[in-house]
Amino acid sequence: MAQLTTWIKFLTPVLTLGMMVFYLDREKYPVVDKLIPYYFALVFIYTLLIAIEAI
């Protein structure tokens, strides 16, 4: 579980930058619109992990 937490904490900021770059060029990369719900789910999990660690 700790390794999964580490991967999620590492990948979320990286995916945030990637989503921002590709979202600006949506016409060229239409797949980004399909990935947005999964991205928000990942950010939600990331936020929960940070909150659980803070307790």
HTML snippet that shows the backbone in 3Dmol.js (N, CA, C, O; Angstrom):
<script src="https://3Dmol.org/build/3Dmol-min.js"></script>
<div id="view" style="width:600px;height:400px;position:relative"></div>
<script>
const pdb = `
ATOM      1  N   MET A   1       0.833  -1.202   0.000  1.00  0.00           N
ATOM      2  CA  MET A   1       0.000   0.000   0.000  1.00  0.00           C
ATOM      3  C   MET A   1       0.871   1.257   0.000  1.00  0.00           C
ATOM      4  O   MET A   1       0.538   2.250  -0.647  1.00  0.00           O
ATOM      5  N   ALA A   2       1.969   1.209   0.717  1.00  0.00           N
ATOM      6  CA  ALA A   2       2.840   2.384   0.783  1.00  0.00           C
ATOM      7  C   ALA A   2       3.438   2.704  -0.583  1.00  0.00           C
ATOM      8  O   ALA A   2       3.612   3.870  -0.938  1.00  0.00           O
ATOM      9  N   GLN A   3       3.748   1.660  -1.341  1.00  0.00           N
ATOM     10  CA  GLN A   3       4.322   1.892  -2.665  1.00  0.00           C
ATOM     11  C   GLN A   3       3.275   2.504  -3.597  1.00  0.00           C
ATOM     12  O   GLN A   3       3.599   3.377  -4.402  1.00  0.00           O
ATOM     13  N   LEU A   4       2.033   2.055  -3.495  1.00  0.00           N
ATOM     14  CA  LEU A   4       0.958   2.624  -4.297  1.00  0.00           C
ATOM     15  C   LEU A   4       0.752   4.099  -3.941  1.00  0.00           C
ATOM     16  O   LEU A   4       0.569   4.936  -4.825  1.00  0.00           O
ATOM     17  N   THR A   5       0.783   4.407  -2.657  1.00  0.00           N
ATOM     18  CA  THR A   5       0.648   5.790  -2.213  1.00  0.00           C
ATOM     19  C   THR A   5       1.759   6.652  -2.788  1.00  0.00           C
ATOM     20  O   THR A   5       1.513   7.775  -3.230  1.00  0.00           O
ATOM     21  N   THR A   6       2.964   6.141  -2.784  1.00  0.00           N
ATOM     22  CA  THR A   6       4.098   6.883  -3.325  1.00  0.00           C
ATOM     23  C   THR A   6       3.920   7.136  -4.813  1.00  0.00           C
ATOM     24  O   THR A   6       4.183   8.238  -5.294  1.00  0.00           O
ATOM     25  N   TRP A   7       3.475   6.125  -5.538  1.00  0.00           N
ATOM     26  CA  TRP A   7       3.268   6.293  -6.985  1.00  0.00           C
ATOM     27  C   TRP A   7       2.186   7.316  -7.270  1.00  0.00           C
ATOM     28  O   TRP A   7       2.334   8.137  -8.175  1.00  0.00           O
ATOM     29  N   ILE A   8       1.101   7.279  -6.511  1.00  0.00           N
ATOM     30  CA  ILE A   8       0.012   8.239  -6.725  1.00  0.00           C
ATOM     31  C   ILE A   8       0.493   9.655  -6.426  1.00  0.00           C
ATOM     32  O   ILE A   8       0.175  10.590  -7.160  1.00  0.00           O
ATOM     33  N   LYS A   9       1.256   9.812  -5.351  1.00  0.00           N
ATOM     34  CA  LYS A   9       1.765  11.138  -4.996  1.00  0.00           C
ATOM     35  C   LYS A   9       2.761  11.654  -6.032  1.00  0.00           C
ATOM     36  O   LYS A   9       2.865  12.863  -6.242  1.00  0.00           O
ATOM     37  N   PHE A  10       3.477  10.767  -6.665  1.00  0.00           N
ATOM     38  CA  PHE A  10       4.429  11.179  -7.696  1.00  0.00           C
ATOM     39  C   PHE A  10       3.728  11.498  -9.014  1.00  0.00           C
ATOM     40  O   PHE A  10       4.046  12.490  -9.670  1.00  0.00           O
ATOM     41  N   LEU A  11       2.777  10.655  -9.395  1.00  0.00           N
ATOM     42  CA  LEU A  11       2.154  10.796 -10.712  1.00  0.00           C
ATOM     43  C   LEU A  11       1.129  11.926 -10.805  1.00  0.00           C
ATOM     44  O   LEU A  11       0.925  12.477 -11.887  1.00  0.00           O
ATOM     45  N   THR A  12       0.488  12.279  -9.704  1.00  0.00           N
ATOM     46  CA  THR A  12      -0.555  13.300  -9.782  1.00  0.00           C
ATOM     47  C   THR A  12      -0.019  14.653 -10.256  1.00  0.00           C
ATOM     48  O   THR A  12      -0.614  15.232 -11.164  1.00  0.00           O
ATOM     49  N   PRO A  13       1.069  15.191  -9.696  1.00  0.00           N
ATOM     50  CA  PRO A  13       1.581  16.463 -10.228  1.00  0.00           C
ATOM     51  C   PRO A  13       2.077  16.349 -11.673  1.00  0.00           C
ATOM     52  O   PRO A  13       1.912  17.277 -12.465  1.00  0.00           O
ATOM     53  N   VAL A  14       2.680  15.214 -12.009  1.00  0.00           N
ATOM     54  CA  VAL A  14       3.161  15.018 -13.377  1.00  0.00           C
ATOM     55  C   VAL A  14       1.984  14.987 -14.348  1.00  0.00           C
ATOM     56  O   VAL A  14       2.034  15.612 -15.407  1.00  0.00           O
ATOM     57  N   LEU A  15       0.926  14.261 -13.989  1.00  0.00           N
ATOM     58  CA  LEU A  15      -0.255  14.210 -14.842  1.00  0.00           C
ATOM     59  C   LEU A  15      -0.973  15.557 -14.902  1.00  0.00           C
ATOM     60  O   LEU A  15      -1.599  15.882 -15.911  1.00  0.00           O
ATOM     61  N   THR A  16      -0.885  16.336 -13.831  1.00  0.00           N
ATOM     62  CA  THR A  16      -1.489  17.668 -13.849  1.00  0.00           C
ATOM     63  C   THR A  16      -0.841  18.527 -14.915  1.00  0.00           C
ATOM     64  O   THR A  16      -1.533  19.195 -15.684  1.00  0.00           O
ATOM     65  N   LEU A  17       0.477  18.516 -14.966  1.00  0.00           N
ATOM     66  CA  LEU A  17       1.178  19.288 -15.996  1.00  0.00           C
ATOM     67  C   LEU A  17       0.843  18.773 -17.391  1.00  0.00           C
ATOM     68  O   LEU A  17       0.608  19.560 -18.308  1.00  0.00           O
ATOM     69  N   GLY A  18       0.821  17.467 -17.549  1.00  0.00           N
ATOM     70  CA  GLY A  18       0.495  16.884 -18.841  1.00  0.00           C
ATOM     71  C   GLY A  18      -0.921  17.216 -19.286  1.00  0.00           C
ATOM     72  O   GLY A  18      -1.147  17.539 -20.452  1.00  0.00           O
ATOM     73  N   MET A  19      -1.867  17.140 -18.370  1.00  0.00           N
ATOM     74  CA  MET A  19      -3.250  17.453 -18.717  1.00  0.00           C
ATOM     75  C   MET A  19      -3.393  18.925 -19.093  1.00  0.00           C
ATOM     76  O   MET A  19      -4.147  19.257 -20.008  1.00  0.00           O
ATOM     77  N   MET A  20      -2.678  19.811 -18.399  1.00  0.00           N
ATOM     78  CA  MET A  20      -2.760  21.232 -18.741  1.00  0.00           C
ATOM     79  C   MET A  20      -2.230  21.487 -20.145  1.00  0.00           C
ATOM     80  O   MET A  20      -2.845  22.216 -20.923  1.00  0.00           O
ATOM     81  N   VAL A  21      -1.089  20.884 -20.467  1.00  0.00           N
ATOM     82  CA  VAL A  21      -0.485  21.095 -21.785  1.00  0.00           C
ATOM     83  C   VAL A  21      -1.389  20.562 -22.883  1.00  0.00           C
ATOM     84  O   VAL A  21      -1.629  21.252 -23.874  1.00  0.00           O
ATOM     85  N   PHE A  22      -1.894  19.339 -22.723  1.00  0.00           N
ATOM     86  CA  PHE A  22      -2.713  18.743 -23.768  1.00  0.00           C
ATOM     87  C   PHE A  22      -4.112  19.350 -23.825  1.00  0.00           C
ATOM     88  O   PHE A  22      -4.738  19.375 -24.885  1.00  0.00           O
ATOM     89  N   TYR A  23      -4.604  19.839 -22.682  1.00  0.00           N
ATOM     90  CA  TYR A  23      -5.940  20.437 -22.675  1.00  0.00           C
ATOM     91  C   TYR A  23      -5.956  21.734 -23.475  1.00  0.00           C
ATOM     92  O   TYR A  23      -6.967  22.074 -24.090  1.00  0.00           O
ATOM     93  N   LEU A  24      -4.852  22.452 -23.469  1.00  0.00           N
ATOM     94  CA  LEU A  24      -4.777  23.691 -24.247  1.00  0.00           C
ATOM     95  C   LEU A  24      -4.860  23.421 -25.740  1.00  0.00           C
ATOM     96  O   LEU A  24      -5.251  24.296 -26.513  1.00  0.00           O
ATOM     97  N   ASP A  25      -4.493  22.211 -26.148  1.00  0.00           N
ATOM     98  CA  ASP A  25      -4.515  21.846 -27.564  1.00  0.00           C
ATOM     99  C   ASP A  25      -5.537  20.720 -27.789  1.00  0.00           C
ATOM    100  O   ASP A  25      -5.232  19.698 -28.404  1.00  0.00           O
ATOM    101  N   ARG A  26      -6.762  20.936 -27.274  1.00  0.00           N
ATOM    102  CA  ARG A  26      -7.807  19.907 -27.306  1.00  0.00           C
ATOM    103  C   ARG A  26      -8.190  19.464 -28.709  1.00  0.00           C
ATOM    104  O   ARG A  26      -8.504  18.295 -28.931  1.00  0.00           O
ATOM    105  N   GLU A  27      -8.164  20.389 -29.652  1.00  0.00           N
ATOM    106  CA  GLU A  27      -8.581  20.032 -31.009  1.00  0.00           C
ATOM    107  C   GLU A  27      -7.653  18.981 -31.612  1.00  0.00           C
ATOM    108  O   GLU A  27      -8.078  18.125 -32.388  1.00  0.00           O
ATOM    109  N   LYS A  28      -6.392  19.064 -31.241  1.00  0.00           N
ATOM    110  CA  LYS A  28      -5.397  18.129 -31.775  1.00  0.00           C
ATOM    111  C   LYS A  28      -5.425  16.792 -31.026  1.00  0.00           C
ATOM    112  O   LYS A  28      -5.159  15.743 -31.613  1.00  0.00           O
ATOM    113  N   TYR A  29      -5.749  16.835 -29.720  1.00  0.00           N
ATOM    114  CA  TYR A  29      -5.766  15.632 -28.884  1.00  0.00           C
ATOM    115  C   TYR A  29      -7.154  15.467 -28.252  1.00  0.00           C
ATOM    116  O   TYR A  29      -7.338  15.812 -27.085  1.00  0.00           O
ATOM    117  N   PRO A  30      -8.126  14.949 -29.002  1.00  0.00           N
ATOM    118  CA  PRO A  30      -9.490  14.835 -28.442  1.00  0.00           C
ATOM    119  C   PRO A  30      -9.608  13.811 -27.310  1.00  0.00           C
ATOM    120  O   PRO A  30     -10.600  13.817 -26.582  1.00  0.00           O
ATOM    121  N   VAL A  31      -8.624  12.942 -27.153  1.00  0.00           N
ATOM    122  CA  VAL A  31      -8.694  11.922 -26.097  1.00  0.00           C
ATOM    123  C   VAL A  31      -8.629  12.549 -24.704  1.00  0.00           C
ATOM    124  O   VAL A  31      -9.049  11.931 -23.726  1.00  0.00           O
ATOM    125  N   VAL A  32      -8.110  13.762 -24.610  1.00  0.00           N
ATOM    126  CA  VAL A  32      -7.982  14.424 -23.306  1.00  0.00           C
ATOM    127  C   VAL A  32      -9.355  14.621 -22.669  1.00  0.00           C
ATOM    128  O   VAL A  32      -9.497  14.489 -21.453  1.00  0.00           O
ATOM    129  N   ASP A  33     -10.368  14.936 -23.478  1.00  0.00           N
ATOM    130  CA  ASP A  33     -11.702  15.128 -22.923  1.00  0.00           C
ATOM    131  C   ASP A  33     -12.242  13.852 -22.280  1.00  0.00           C
ATOM    132  O   ASP A  33     -13.021  13.923 -21.329  1.00  0.00           O
ATOM    133  N   LYS A  34     -11.841  12.697 -22.783  1.00  0.00           N
ATOM    134  CA  LYS A  34     -12.287  11.427 -22.205  1.00  0.00           C
ATOM    135  C   LYS A  34     -11.519  11.082 -20.928  1.00  0.00           C
ATOM    136  O   LYS A  34     -12.011  10.320 -20.095  1.00  0.00           O
ATOM    137  N   LEU A  35     -10.317  11.638 -20.772  1.00  0.00           N
ATOM    138  CA  LEU A  35      -9.494  11.323 -19.610  1.00  0.00           C
ATOM    139  C   LEU A  35      -9.789  12.205 -18.401  1.00  0.00           C
ATOM    140  O   LEU A  35      -9.364  11.884 -17.291  1.00  0.00           O
ATOM    141  N   ILE A  36     -10.495  13.289 -18.590  1.00  0.00           N
ATOM    142  CA  ILE A  36     -10.717  14.243 -17.503  1.00  0.00           C
ATOM    143  C   ILE A  36     -11.408  13.615 -16.283  1.00  0.00           C
ATOM    144  O   ILE A  36     -10.967  13.883 -15.165  1.00  0.00           O
ATOM    145  N   PRO A  37     -12.460  12.800 -16.424  1.00  0.00           N
ATOM    146  CA  PRO A  37     -13.060  12.201 -15.216  1.00  0.00           C
ATOM    147  C   PRO A  37     -12.089  11.313 -14.438  1.00  0.00           C
ATOM    148  O   PRO A  37     -12.101  11.306 -13.207  1.00  0.00           O
ATOM    149  N   TYR A  38     -11.254  10.569 -15.150  1.00  0.00           N
ATOM    150  CA  TYR A  38     -10.268   9.725 -14.473  1.00  0.00           C
ATOM    151  C   TYR A  38      -9.224  10.570 -13.761  1.00  0.00           C
ATOM    152  O   TYR A  38      -8.751  10.220 -12.680  1.00  0.00           O
ATOM    153  N   TYR A  39      -8.875  11.677 -14.379  1.00  0.00           N
ATOM    154  CA  TYR A  39      -7.902  12.579 -13.768  1.00  0.00           C
ATOM    155  C   TYR A  39      -8.461  13.154 -12.462  1.00  0.00           C
ATOM    156  O   TYR A  39      -7.758  13.200 -11.453  1.00  0.00           O
ATOM    157  N   PHE A  40      -9.722  13.591 -12.483  1.00  0.00           N
ATOM    158  CA  PHE A  40     -10.314  14.144 -11.265  1.00  0.00           C
ATOM    159  C   PHE A  40     -10.446  13.080 -10.178  1.00  0.00           C
ATOM    160  O   PHE A  40     -10.319  13.390  -8.993  1.00  0.00           O
ATOM    161  N   ALA A  41     -10.695  11.842 -10.564  1.00  0.00           N
ATOM    162  CA  ALA A  41     -10.733  10.757  -9.576  1.00  0.00           C
ATOM    163  C   ALA A  41      -9.357  10.568  -8.943  1.00  0.00           C
ATOM    164  O   ALA A  41      -9.250  10.352  -7.736  1.00  0.00           O
ATOM    165  N   LEU A  42      -8.304  10.651  -9.761  1.00  0.00           N
ATOM    166  CA  LEU A  42      -6.945  10.527  -9.233  1.00  0.00           C
ATOM    167  C   LEU A  42      -6.617  11.672  -8.275  1.00  0.00           C
ATOM    168  O   LEU A  42      -5.991  11.451  -7.238  1.00  0.00           O
ATOM    169  N   VAL A  43      -7.032  12.881  -8.614  1.00  0.00           N
ATOM    170  CA  VAL A  43      -6.794  14.028  -7.738  1.00  0.00           C
ATOM    171  C   VAL A  43      -7.564  13.859  -6.428  1.00  0.00           C
ATOM    172  O   VAL A  43      -7.058  14.225  -5.367  1.00  0.00           O
ATOM    173  N   PHE A  44      -8.770  13.315  -6.488  1.00  0.00           N
ATOM    174  CA  PHE A  44      -9.546  13.075  -5.277  1.00  0.00           C
ATOM    175  C   PHE A  44      -8.837  12.062  -4.374  1.00  0.00           C
ATOM    176  O   PHE A  44      -8.740  12.264  -3.164  1.00  0.00           O
ATOM    177  N   ILE A  45      -8.348  10.982  -4.962  1.00  0.00           N
ATOM    178  CA  ILE A  45      -7.613   9.972  -4.188  1.00  0.00           C
ATOM    179  C   ILE A  45      -6.348  10.582  -3.592  1.00  0.00           C
ATOM    180  O   ILE A  45      -6.009  10.320  -2.438  1.00  0.00           O
ATOM    181  N   TYR A  46      -5.656  11.393  -4.383  1.00  0.00           N
ATOM    182  CA  TYR A  46      -4.448  12.083  -3.918  1.00  0.00           C
ATOM    183  C   TYR A  46      -4.764  12.952  -2.695  1.00  0.00           C
ATOM    184  O   TYR A  46      -4.027  12.943  -1.710  1.00  0.00           O
ATOM    185  N   THR A  47      -5.861  13.695  -2.773  1.00  0.00           N
ATOM    186  CA  THR A  47      -6.254  14.563  -1.663  1.00  0.00           C
ATOM    187  C   THR A  47      -6.587  13.740  -0.426  1.00  0.00           C
ATOM    188  O   THR A  47      -6.219  14.113   0.688  1.00  0.00           O
ATOM    189  N   LEU A  48      -7.281  12.624  -0.616  1.00  0.00           N
ATOM    190  CA  LEU A  48      -7.591  11.760   0.531  1.00  0.00           C
ATOM    191  C   LEU A  48      -6.323  11.202   1.172  1.00  0.00           C
ATOM    192  O   LEU A  48      -6.224  11.143   2.397  1.00  0.00           O
ATOM    193  N   LEU A  49      -5.356  10.795   0.354  1.00  0.00           N
ATOM    194  CA  LEU A  49      -4.112  10.260   0.904  1.00  0.00           C
ATOM    195  C   LEU A  49      -3.369  11.310   1.720  1.00  0.00           C
ATOM    196  O   LEU A  49      -2.829  11.004   2.783  1.00  0.00           O
ATOM    197  N   ILE A  50      -3.339  12.531   1.232  1.00  0.00           N
ATOM    198  CA  ILE A  50      -2.683  13.617   1.973  1.00  0.00           C
ATOM    199  C   ILE A  50      -3.422  13.870   3.287  1.00  0.00           C
ATOM    200  O   ILE A  50      -2.792  14.073   4.325  1.00  0.00           O
ATOM    201  N   ALA A  51      -4.743  13.858   3.243  1.00  0.00           N
ATOM    202  CA  ALA A  51      -5.534  14.097   4.458  1.00  0.00           C
ATOM    203  C   ALA A  51      -5.344  12.981   5.473  1.00  0.00           C
ATOM    204  O   ALA A  51      -5.246  13.246   6.671  1.00  0.00           O
ATOM    205  N   ILE A  52      -5.291  11.743   5.012  1.00  0.00           N
ATOM    206  CA  ILE A  52      -5.109  10.616   5.930  1.00  0.00           C
ATOM    207  C   ILE A  52      -3.733  10.677   6.592  1.00  0.00           C
ATOM    208  O   ILE A  52      -3.597  10.373   7.777  1.00  0.00           O
ATOM    209  N   GLU A  53      -2.723  11.067   5.831  1.00  0.00           N
ATOM    210  CA  GLU A  53      -1.385  11.181   6.407  1.00  0.00           C
ATOM    211  C   GLU A  53      -1.300  12.303   7.427  1.00  0.00           C
ATOM    212  O   GLU A  53      -0.524  12.215   8.378  1.00  0.00           O
ATOM    213  N   ALA A  54      -2.087  13.358   7.244  1.00  0.00           N
ATOM    214  CA  ALA A  54      -2.030  14.510   8.148  1.00  0.00           C
ATOM    215  C   ALA A  54      -2.660  14.203   9.502  1.00  0.00           C
ATOM    216  O   ALA A  54      -2.383  14.886  10.488  1.00  0.00           O
ATOM    217  N   ILE A  55      -3.496  13.187   9.552  1.00  0.00           N
ATOM    218  CA  ILE A  55      -4.183  12.852  10.814  1.00  0.00           C
ATOM    219  C   ILE A  55      -3.214  12.215  11.794  1.00  0.00           C
ATOM    220  O   ILE A  55      -3.604  11.866  12.908  1.00  0.00           O
TER     221      ILE A  55
END
`;
const viewer = $3Dmol.createViewer("view");
viewer.addModel(pdb, "pdb");
viewer.setStyle({}, {cartoon: {color: "spectrum"}});
viewer.zoomTo();
viewer.render();
</script>
